[in-house]
Amino acid sequence: MRLLSPEWTALAYLVAAVCFILALKGLSSPRTARRGNVIGAAGAGFAVVTVFLSVRLENVPAILAAIVVGAGIAAPIARRVKMTQMPQLVALFNGVGGGAAALVAVLELGHTPDPWLRVAVVFTMLVGAVSFAGSAVTVGKLQELISTRPLLFPGMRWVMVLVLVAALVAAGIVIATGSGGWAIALLLISLAAGLLLVLPVGGADVPIVISLLNAFTGLAVAASGIVLGNVLLVVAGTLVGASGTILTRAMASAMGRGVSGILFGAFRGGSTAGSTTMSDRPVRSSTAEDVAVLLGFAERVVIVPGYGLAVAQGQHAIAELATALEARGVSVDFAIHPVAGRMPGHMNVLLAEANVPYESLKEMAEINPEFKNTDVALVVGANDVVNPAAKSSPGSPIFGMPILEVGDAGQVVFLKRSMRPGFAGIENELLYDPKTTLLFGDAKASLTAVLSAVKAL
């Protein structure tokens, strides 16, 4: 029995769609991100309830059991995940969404006699499976379960071409005949395509691929909405697909590279590679007390946060340090690179958690001209986003990527755990510059020591 008429169902779906749009609007700023998440979750919950009230469902106990099991797995994971592991969680969600859409398409194939509608079925299977397999690889790379270096084998590009041709052939047969056997073959071929698409991607390019796969999942969900005749899935999937595409282009632009170069650059030596050997050249290291003197008697300090800060959970210590310096009359700003960390907005969210004022967070285009007037640039756990090789080394895997121009500051202080290269796997020549000082150790411990020394000045 349907408790909602078609008219009320359409209205309910419209309300849910508006919630999704407002959620995306809220997620555009760290200030409103929490509210955006709540609105989006409310819209999704409202949509699920609407389905139960408007459609004659079979196997309701099994559906409810699946919801309970899924929530029981997802909620604890989401609560315990560290900020540094958020990209892996996002990739996992992407993959599960794409895989679910692909499975739904397989199940609906037998109820889809119209060849034209089978086009949507095939598209959902192909894109959803690619997203699932590709997301699994990105999770493995970010967790370092597999190498972050581009993984290639002889003749890989020709294997990719053969897989693509096989996918097109299988898709054509499924559209023409509706064959379940060929549908399973298409699913397996699509999974292989997803693996081959992401394995050649290395290092710092992985977060961009996650965003691209997010767009793929959105398109798969939108196509599944056409298959199921559900307008809300079409709207939600289109929103995800569009926002994922925009984000992918923005991230690629921030890296100074094209999406095709990110996906296929390894075949011509242009993809970011994993770790490399460390140089034994001498550097100028210092103590927390010396760094405190540099900072405490400066007129202007710009802090550049990076992934190392997130790993050490040093955001509260760095916020206290900024407050202590400002109490001494020092002007303090935070320079935010678009791809600092492992995902867009990573540093913004991290610093917002420590109540750093939004006004103190300066985007790259705004802060770069100011480094020439900066006494000390304090780089905490960042490497690739300040590496001058992006401008001076044409053979470098990050060449062409816009960077924060910390080298223009009067003095540069790096807080690093070791001399290990950044995620792109290349050395930073700025570390060997005569005006650069290094303070080795865990970022949180180093910041705490510097803070104590500043207060003692």
N, C-alpha and C positions, 0 to 999 in steps of 0.2 A: 504494500500500500504506500502510495506517495503522499506525504504530509504537506509538501509544498507544490503549488501549481507551477506550470512552466513560467508564468509571469513573475511569480515571487522568486523562483529559482534564478531567473535572469537578473532580477534586481539584486539578489544576494551575491551573485557572481560579480556584478558591477561594483558592489561595495568592496569585495575582496580585491578586485583589480585596482581600485583606487588606493587601497591600503598598500599594495605592492609598489605603486608609483610613488606614494608618500614615503615609503621605506627607502627607495632609491634616492629620493631627494634628501632624506635625513642622513644617509650614509655618505653624502658628498662632503661632509665636514665632521671632524672629530667632536666638535661641540654638540652636534645633534645625532651622532651615530648611535648612541644607546637608545634614544627614542625611536630612531628609524628601525632598529632591530626589533624593538617591541611591537611596533606597528606592523612590520612584515610578518612576524610570528603570529600576531593576532589575525591578520588576513588569511594566512595559511590555515590556521585552526578553524576559522569561520568557513573557509572553502570546504574543508573536510566534513564538517558538520552538515553543510548544505548538500553534499553528495549523499550522505546517509538519509537525509530527509526528502530528497527529490528523485531518487532512482531506486528501482526494485533490485536490490542486491542479493546475490546468492552467496552462500558460504560466509554469512556474516560473522559467526564465531571465529572462523579462520582469519578473517580480515582483522578483527579486533585483536586476536592473539598476535598477529604479525605487527600491529601497531604497538602493542605493549612490549613485545620483544625488541623492536627497533628503538623505541624510546628508552628502554632499559639499558641498551648498549650505548646509544648516542649521548644521553644526558651525562653519565659519569665521565665519558671521554672528553666531552666538551668542557666540563667543569675543571678537569684536571690538566688539560693541555696547557703547555707553557706558551708564552707569547712567541718564543723562538720557533715553536713547532706549529704555529698557526698556518703557514703556507701548506704544510703537509695535510693538515685537517681540511683546508679548503680544497686541496687536490683530491682528497678522499671523498668529500661530498660531491665534487664534480663527477668523479668516476662512478660513484653509486647512482647518481641521478641519470647519467648517460646509460649505464648498464640496465637500470630499471626500465627506461624508455625502450631500449632495444628488446628486452624480454617481453614487454607488453606488445610490441609490434609483432613479434613472432607468434604470440598467442592469438592476436587478432587477425592474423593472415587467413585463417580458415573461415573467418566470418566476413571476409572482404572479397566479394565476387567481382566488384568493379575494377577493371585493370587500371583505370586512372587513379583510383583510391590506393591501389597497391603501390603506386609511385611514392606516396607518403609513407607507406609501411616500409618500403625498401630504404628510403632516405633515413627514417628513424633508426632502423637496424644498423645501417652502415655508419652513420655519424655517432650514434650512441655507443656502439661497440668500439669505435676508434677512440672516443673520449674515455671510455672505461679502461682500455688497455694502456693508452697514453698516460692517463692519470696515475695508474699503478706504477709506471716507470718513474714519473716525477717524484712520487712519494719515496721510492727506493733511492733515487739520487739525493734528495734532500736529507733523508735519514742516513745517507752514506751506507745503505745496505748494498748498493751497487756503486760502481765508480762514477764520480761526477765528471770524469773525462768523456768526451765523445766516444761512443762505442761503435766501431766500424769493423767490417770484415770485407775481404776481397769480393768484388762484384756486387756489393750491397745496393748500389744505385740501380743495377739491372734487376735485382731481385725485387726492389720496390716497384719498378715499372711492371714486372710480371704480376705482382700482387694486385696492382691497380687494375690491370687488364682483366685479371681473374675476377675481381670484384665487380667490374662493369658487366662481364659476361653473366655471372651468377645473378646480378640484379636484373638484367634483362630477362632471363629465364623465369625468375620469380614473378616479375610483373606480367609476363605473358601467360604463365601457367598456374601460378599460385602454388607451386610445388613446395611442400614442407621440407623435403630433403634438401632441395637447393637453398631454401631459407636458412637451414642450419649451416650449410656450406658457406653461404654469404656471411653469416655471423662469425664463423671461424676465420674466414679470410679478412674480415674487418678487424678482428682482434689482432691478427698478424700485422695489418696495416698500421694500427695504433702503436704497436711496439716498434716497428721500423721507423715510424715518424719521429719518435721521441728519443730513441737510443742514440742517434748522432748528435743530440743537443748536449752541450756541456756547460758546467759551471754556472756562471751568472745569468745565463739565458733561461734557466729552468723556470723562474717565477713568471717570465713572460709567456712561456708555453702553457703554464697553468692557467693564465688568463685566457689564452686562445682556446684551450680545451673547455674552459667555462662557457665561452661563446658557443662552442660545438654542442655542449650539453643543452644550452638554451634552445638552439635550433632543433635538436632532437625532440625535446619536450614539446615545442610548438608543433612539430610535425605529428607527434603522437596525439596532440589535441585534435588535429584534423582527422586522424584515424578514428578516434573515440567520439568525435562530434562534440567535444568539450571546448567551448569558447574560452573559458578561463585558462586552460592549459596553453592555448594559442597565445593569449595575451601575456601570461607569465613567462612562457618560453621566449617570446619575442623580446620582452624587456631584458631578460638575462642575456640573450644573444646579442642584442644591440649594445648593452652596457659592457659586456665582455669584449666586444670588438673595439669599442671606443677605448677601453682601458688598455687593450693589447697594443693599439696604435700609439697611445700616449707613452707606454712603457718602452716600446721600441724606439720611439723618438728620443726619449730620455737617454737611451743607450747609444743613440746616434747610428742606429742600424735599421735595416728593413726586416720585415717578418720573414721573407724568403731567405734572407741571409742568416737569420737565426735558426731556421729549420734545416737549411741545407748547406750552411756555410762550412761545416766540417769536411764536406767533400772537396772543397777547394782551400782548406786550411784556414777558414775565417771564423770558426766558432770558438767561443771561450772554452778553454781546456781546464782541467783540474789542477791539482797542486804540482809545483815544480821544485827543483832543488833550491836550497837556501844559500845565499852568499855568505862568505866568511869575512867580508870587508868590515872594518871597524866602524862603529857608530858612537855618537856621544850620548851616553846615558847619564841619568841624574837621580836625585833623591826627591822624595815628596816635599821636603823642606825647601829645596831649591826651586821646585816648580811653584810652590806656594808664594815665594818671593816674586817670581816672574808675574804671576797672576795678580797678586795683591797690590803691587805697585804699578800696574798697567792702568791706562785710561780706558782702553776698550779691549774686550775679550770676546771672541767668537768661538762657540763650542760646536764641534761637528760630531754628532753621535752616529754610531754605526752598529753593526750586528753584534760586535763584542760587548757593547754596553747592554744589549738585550740578553745575551747569554749570561752575563754576570749579574743580571737584575740590579744594575747600578743606577736606575733612573731616579730613585729617591735621593741617593747620595749626590748625584750631579745637580739635582734641583736645590738641595741644601747648599751646595758649593756656590751656585749662581746667586742664591739669596745672600750668602755671606759676602761675596764679592760686591754685590750691589750695595750692601750696607756700608762698605768702605768707599763708595762713590765710583766704583768701576761700572762702566756700561757693558752689559752682557746680552748677547743674542745667541740664538741657536740656528745654525745653518742646516737646512734640510734638503738632502738630495732626493729626487723623485724615486730612485730605486735603492736608497740606503736600506739595509736590512735584507729581508727576503720577500717583501711584498710592498706595494704602494701604500703609503700612509703608516708603515710600520713604526717609524720613529715618532710620528705625530701622536699615535695612540699610546706609545710607550711613555712619552713625556707628559701627555695629558693625564695618564694614570698617576703621575707624581705631582699633579697640579701646577705644572709649568704654564704660565699664562700664554694663551694663544698668540698674543701680540708679540711675544718673544721669539716665535717660530718664524724664521724667514726662509722663503723659498729660494732656490738657486739663482734665478734671474735677478731677484731683489738684492741678495747678499753679496754676490760675486764682485760687483763694483766697489763694495765697502771693505774688502780685504786689504786694499792698499792703505786704508786708514786705520787698520787694526794692529794693535801692539802685539797681541798673542793670539794665535789660533790653536785651540786645544782640541785635538782629534782623539776621540775616545772610541776605540774598537772599530774604526773605519779604515779602509785601505783603498779599495778599487775606485771609490767615488772621489778620491783626492789624488789619484795617481797621475802624474804628468805624462806618463806614457800614452795616455789617451790623446794627447796633442802632439807629442814629439816622436813617437815611434810608429811609423806606418805598418810595420810588421806585427805590432802588438794586437792580441785578440780584442782589446778594448779600444783600439784606435778609432777616433771619431766620436767617442762617448763624451758628452758634456760633463765637466767635472766641477767641483767646488775649488776655486782658485786659492787654496790656503797658502800656496807658495808665495803669494804676494804679501802676506802678513810680515810684520817685523821679526817675529819669532814664531816658531812652530813647535808645539809639544805633542808628541804621540804617547798615548797610554796604550800599551800593547802587552799581551801575555807573552809573546815570543816574536822572533823574526819571521815566523811562517807567513808566506804570501797570503793575500786575500782570496776570496772565493774564485776569482778568475784565474788564480794560479800564477801570477807574475809579480816580480819584485817591484817595489816602489822606490824609485831613485831619490825621492824627497827625503827618505829616511837617512840618506847619507849626506844631505846638504849641511854645510857648516852651521846654519842657523836653526837646525832641527835638534831638539832634545827628546830623548826617549825615557819614559818611566815604565819599567817592566813590572808585570804582575797582574793579578786579577783586577779587572776594571773597578769593581765595587770596593775592594780593599784599597786600591791605589787612590781612588777618589776620597774615601774616608780618611786616609792618611793626609792627603792634601788639604782637605777641609779642616782637620784638626790643626794643621800647621798655619793655615790662613787665619784661623781664630786666635792663634797665639802670636801673630805679628803685632 
